[in-house]
Amino acid sequence: MYTILDGDKNRVVDLQARTCSCKRFQLEQLPCAHAMIAIRHSKRDVYDFYFEYYNSSTWKATYVEVVYPLPHQGDWVIPNEVRDVKVLPPDIRSVSG
């Protein structure tokens, strides 16, 4: 565990869990600036903390199969029962407290 001073805030970085209290490390799944400081201090390789889908081998594997482009939107055949469905955003209720 590392505590990194960021202006007037302390950020807590856990390299083993790949987390930072700023939440950016978890959200982007890339080391945030605070994690970078902790990684460098631990004398470890920053690339060991990138999640696997950022590796070039993962990107290459994504496109091993042929990706066919969609036809022009005017050429799409959409069944009426699908065309008539009205999609609405989910109901969101605020929880007080």
C-alpha positions as CSV (number, residue, x, y, z in Angstrom):
1,M,0.0,0.0,0.0
2,Y,1.2,3.5,-0.9
3,T,-0.1,6.9,0.1
4,I,0.5,9.5,-2.5
5,L,0.0,13.2,-1.8
6,D,-2.0,14.9,-4.6
7,G,-2.4,18.6,-3.8
8,D,-4.4,18.6,-0.6
9,K,-5.6,15.0,-0.9
10,N,-4.0,11.7,0.0
11,R,-4.5,8.9,-2.5
12,V,-4.1,5.3,-1.5
13,V,-2.7,2.9,-4.1
14,D,-2.8,-0.8,-3.6
15,L,-0.7,-2.3,-6.4
16,Q,-1.6,-5.9,-5.6
17,A,-5.3,-5.2,-6.0
18,R,-4.7,-2.7,-8.8
19,T,-6.7,0.0,-7.1
20,C,-6.4,3.7,-6.3
21,S,-8.7,5.8,-4.1
22,C,-9.1,8.2,-7.1
23,K,-10.9,5.3,-8.8
24,R,-9.2,6.0,-12.2
25,F,-7.0,2.9,-12.0
26,Q,-10.1,0.7,-11.6
27,L,-12.2,2.6,-14.2
28,E,-9.7,2.7,-17.0
29,Q,-7.8,-0.4,-15.9
30,L,-4.6,1.5,-16.6
31,P,-2.3,2.8,-13.9
32,C,-3.3,6.4,-13.0
33,A,-0.7,9.0,-12.1
34,H,-0.8,8.0,-8.4
35,A,-0.3,4.3,-9.3
36,M,2.6,5.3,-11.7
37,I,4.4,6.9,-8.7
38,A,3.8,3.8,-6.6
39,I,5.0,1.5,-9.4
40,R,8.1,3.5,-10.0
41,H,8.9,3.6,-6.3
42,S,8.5,-0.1,-6.1
43,K,11.0,-0.4,-9.0
44,R,8.6,-2.6,-11.0
45,D,7.7,-2.4,-14.7
46,V,4.6,-0.2,-15.3
47,Y,3.6,-2.4,-18.2
48,D,3.0,-5.3,-15.7
49,F,0.0,-3.2,-14.4
50,Y,-1.7,-2.7,-17.8
51,F,-4.7,-5.0,-18.1
52,E,-4.4,-7.7,-20.7
53,Y,-6.8,-6.2,-23.2
54,Y,-4.4,-3.3,-23.8
55,N,-1.7,-5.8,-25.0
56,S,-1.0,-5.8,-28.7
57,S,-1.5,-9.6,-28.7
58,T,-5.1,-9.1,-27.4
59,W,-5.8,-6.5,-30.0
60,K,-4.4,-8.7,-32.8
61,A,-6.6,-11.6,-31.6
62,T,-9.6,-9.4,-31.8
63,Y,-9.3,-9.1,-35.6
64,V,-8.2,-12.7,-36.4
65,E,-11.7,-13.3,-37.8
66,V,-13.1,-11.3,-40.7
67,V,-15.1,-8.3,-39.6
68,Y,-17.8,-7.6,-42.2
69,P,-19.0,-4.0,-42.6
70,L,-22.7,-3.2,-42.3
71,P,-24.6,-2.2,-45.4
72,H,-25.9,1.3,-45.8
73,Q,-28.6,2.0,-43.3
74,G,-31.1,2.5,-46.1
75,D,-30.5,-1.1,-47.1
76,W,-31.3,-2.7,-43.7
77,V,-34.2,-5.1,-43.5
78,I,-35.9,-4.5,-40.1
79,P,-38.9,-6.6,-39.2
80,N,-42.0,-4.6,-38.2
81,E,-42.2,-6.0,-34.7
82,V,-38.7,-4.7,-34.1
83,R,-39.2,-1.4,-35.9
84,D,-42.3,-0.7,-33.8
85,V,-40.6,-1.2,-30.4
86,K,-40.0,2.1,-28.6
87,V,-36.8,1.9,-26.5
88,L,-36.7,4.1,-23.4
89,P,-34.0,4.8,-20.9
90,P,-34.1,2.8,-17.7
91,D,-36.1,4.0,-14.7
92,I,-33.7,5.6,-12.2
93,R,-34.8,6.3,-8.7
94,S,-32.7,8.4,-6.4
95,V,-32.1,6.9,-3.0
96,S,-32.2,9.5,-0.2
97,G,-29.7,9.3,2.6
